[in-house]
């Protein structure tokens, strides 16, 4: 199965129903992101570790790009 990446689908961040991003991110003027991973994609420890490694790699790329700006 291929990974599917979307932009706020089907969810949008809303101040009246969300907490962490509006308070700790947007409320403090910090860039923020919400990542949703289906439970069936992280069912095993190996699958969860795989996703953690992918997210860590992407985060390091984002951080490096931000430092160049």
N, C-alpha and C positions, 0 to 999 in steps of 0.2 A: 504494500500500500504506500502510495506517495504521500509526503507531508503536504498539508494545505495551509497556506498562509493568507490571512485576510486582514482587513483594516476595519476594526470595530464592528465586526459582523458575528453574531447578531446583536452584540451588546455595545452600548455607548456608555461613557462615564457620565454619571449624573450626580450632582451634589446631594440630592435628596435621598438617594438609595445607596451610594457608594461612600466609603470612608477613607481608606488609605490614600488613594491617589489625590482626591480633592484636598484632604487635610495636609498630608505630608509632602505631596508633590506640588500640585497647582497652587495650594494655599501658601506655599513658601517660595513660589517662583522657580521650582526645580523641574527639570525635565523628568518625565515619568512614563512608565509603560506598564501595561497589563498583559501578561502572557497566560493563555489558557491552553492546557494540554489535556487531551482526553484521557480518562482513566485507563482505558484499554491500551493506551500507548505506553503507560508506565506501570503496568501490572507487576512486572518482575523487577528485582533489584538491578539486574543487568540492563533492562530497558530504561529504568530511571537514571542509572549512571550514564547511559548513552545520551539521554536528553540533557543531563547536567553538563556533560562534556561539550555538547553542541552549543548550549546556551552560554557557557563560560567562554568558548571560542568567539562567539558573536559579540559578547560583551567586551572582550579585549579589543576586538576590531573597532567597535564603537568608541571605546575609550581612546584608542590611538588616533582615530579620526578627529575626535573632539579636541585633543591636544594640539592637532595641526591647525585648527581654526583660530 
